[in-house]
Amino acid sequence: MNRIYVDNAATTAMCGEAVSAMLPYFSSAYGNPSSLHSFGQEAASAISAARSAIANYLGAQAKEIYFTSGGSEADNWAIFSTAAIGAKKGKKHIISTKFEHHAVLHTLEKLEKEGFEVTYLDVYSDGIVRLDDLRGAIRSDTVLVTIMYANNEIGTIQPIAEIGKLCREKGVLFHTDAVQAVGHVPINVNEEFIDMLSLSAHKFHGPKGTGVLYCRTGVQLQSFINGGAQEKGKRAGTENVASIAGMSAALEKSCNEMNANAVKVTALRDKLIDELLKIPHSRLNGDRKSRLPGNVSFCFEGIEGESLLLSLDLKGICASSGSACTSGSLDPSHVLLAIGLPHEIAHGSLRLSLCEYNTMEEIDYILKTLPEIVERLREMSPVWERIVNGGAF
Amino acid sequence: MAYSEKVMEHFANPRNVGKMDDADGIGEVGNARCGDIMKMYIKVDKGIITDVKFNTFGCASAIATSSIATEMIKGKPIEEALQLTNKAVVEALDGLPPAKIHCSVLAEEAVKAAVADYYNKNGIAYDDKEFKCDGCCHSCELENEHK
C-alpha cells in the first residue's frame, strides 16, 4: 500500500540537499571542530558556514546563533537563562500563552514552582493572541514574554512583529518558539523585534536532534551545558557537525523555495479545508487566514480522534490527533481546550499537516477516504446517535 | 504505545456492531467528556444471552474491548456473562497498553449495565454489589492510578 504522509508538523522527510550536505561529516571529514589539525578545521569551517547561512536567513548575525539539540532545548535555555538573570534583579514575572508547546509550558511550570509568576494569555476561539491583552499584562517586574510564532496543532500565526514592537517599547525581552514557522513563513528577527528565537531542523526537511537558539547581541545568555568552549562556552559538547551542515542546507532550500512552496501547499490545504467543512458537524480549528500554509486542523463531532487516526493509518494515511487517547492522558490537547472547545469535541480532533512533497492526488485520496471513515465511526457511536437525535452530548 | 494484533483486528473488523430495536437490556457507561462511551444491547431468552450488539464512541481499544466482550458473552447464560472480568477481556486481546486498561473496565461495566437493565425491566431481584457500575465509568480514577 502506498502511504501518504500528512504529519509534517511532527517531522518532515529530509531533503536530498540536506542528506548530501551531511554525508562527508560521517566519513571523510569526521574531525572534531575543536581540533587544530586539518581534519578539525574542515569540520570547524562547516560549522562556521552553517552559522553564517542560518543567521542570514533569519536576518541575524552569525555570532547570535547558538546550536542546540533542537527546539525544546532552545526553549528551555532561553527561558531558564532569562528567568535566572531576571530573578537577580527581582524580576520574576513572565508572560506567555495558554497554547504554547510543552517545551515552553513545562519550563514555565517549573519556574512557577520556584516562585515565578506566569501570566498565560488567552488565545480566543481563533487561536490568536490579542495585543491589548499583552499590553495589559506587562508589569514593571516582567522579565520575559514568550509567545510561539505559529501553533503546532492548529497552525495559527501570531502577530509577532506587533508583539515584538510592544515588548521592545516596554523594555521586556521577547522570545518566540518559531519551530513550526521557520522555513515556512518569512522571518526577520530585526524587523519583528525578536530578542530570542528557537528553531528545529527537522521541521523543514533537515535532520532530527538539531536546532538553534538565536539570541540578540546585548541580551545576556547564561551557560546551559558546562564543559568545553563550544558555542562561546555557553553550550559545551562536541558539535553535531553533520546535522548542523544538514540543517543549514535544508534551511537554505526551504527559504529559497518558500514562496513557491507556500503557493503549492496553500492550494492543497485550502482544498482539504473546503471539502472537509462539507462534512456535517465538522469544524476547522483556529483562524483560517492567519495560518501556516500546511496546517489543517479539524474536529469531527461524535467520534474520537485516536480511532479516526488509526482508521486512516489502516488506509495508508499518516496524520495526527490531539485527542486524549493519543496523548496518553485523560484530557484532550491543551491547545484545543485553550481555543474554548469542550472536551467532548476536542476528543474528535485530527491534524493533517502538509508539505510541498504532498500532491493533489494524495489530497483527493484523503478526501475520498476520510469522510467514509468519519461516517463509519459515527455509525457506531452512541454520541453521534444523540447528536442526530438533536440531543446534547 | 502499540496495540496487539488482536486489538487492531477487532478495531478494524469489530463484531456485533449496531443497535438493537427490541433489546431486552441496554447498558450505557462512560462519558463523552472522558472520551469513551459504550452502549451495549442484549437479547435474552430463557436466561441465555442470544444476541448482543454494541455502539462505542472512543479510541481503538474502546472499540476492540467492546467487540471482544460481545463475543465473550454471546450465547452464554446471564450468570456466566456476569462473571466476565476486565482482566479476561485484556487477556483475550493479548494485552492492552497500561493507559488503556480502563477500556476493558468499561467493557465489563457495559455488560453488567445491560444485564442490570434487563433485570430491572423484568422485576428480577439482584445484588447491587455485583454491578459496580453506576452508569458512569471509573476511567478517571483508573487513569490517575496509572500516573
Chai-1 contact restraints between the chains, C-beta under 6 A:
chainA,res_idxA,chainB,res_idxB,connection_type,confidence,min_distance_angstrom,max_distance_angstrom,comment,restraint_id
A,E304,B,G35,contact,1.0,0.0,6.0,A-B,restraint_1
A,E304,B,F57,contact,1.0,0.0,6.0,A-B,restraint_2
A,E304,B,G58,contact,1.0,0.0,6.0,A-B,restraint_3
A,E304,B,C59,contact,1.0,0.0,6.0,A-B,restraint_4
A,E306,B,C59,contact,1.0,0.0,6.0,A-B,restraint_5
A,E306,B,A60,contact,1.0,0.0,6.0,A-B,restraint_6
A,S307,B,C59,contact,1.0,0.0,6.0,A-B,restraint_7
A,S307,B,A60,contact,1.0,0.0,6.0,A-B,restraint_8
A,S307,B,I63,contact,1.0,0.0,6.0,A-B,restraint_9
A,L310,B,A60,contact,1.0,0.0,6.0,A-B,restraint_10
A,L314,B,A12,contact,1.0,0.0,6.0,A-B,restraint_11
A,A324,B,G35,contact,1.0,0.0,6.0,A-B,restraint_12
A,C325,B,C59,contact,1.0,0.0,6.0,A-B,restraint_13
A,G328,B,A99,contact,1.0,0.0,6.0,A-B,restraint_14
A,L330,B,E143,contact,1.0,0.0,6.0,A-B,restraint_15
A,H343,B,R33,contact,1.0,0.0,6.0,A-B,restraint_16
A,E344,B,A32,contact,1.0,0.0,6.0,A-B,restraint_17
A,E344,B,R33,contact,1.0,0.0,6.0,A-B,restraint_18
A,H347,B,G35,contact,1.0,0.0,6.0,A-B,restraint_19
A,M380,B,V17,contact,1.0,0.0,6.0,A-B,restraint_20
A,M380,B,N55,contact,1.0,0.0,6.0,A-B,restraint_21
A,S381,B,F57,contact,1.0,0.0,6.0,A-B,restraint_22
A,P382,B,I37,contact,1.0,0.0,6.0,A-B,restraint_23
A,P382,B,K39,contact,1.0,0.0,6.0,A-B,restraint_24
A,P382,B,N55,contact,1.0,0.0,6.0,A-B,restraint_25
A,P382,B,F57,contact,1.0,0.0,6.0,A-B,restraint_26
A,V383,B,A32,contact,1.0,0.0,6.0,A-B,restraint_27
A,V383,B,I37,contact,1.0,0.0,6.0,A-B,restraint_28
A,V383,B,F57,contact,1.0,0.0,6.0,A-B,restraint_29
A,F393,B,A32,contact,1.0,0.0,6.0,A-B,restraint_30
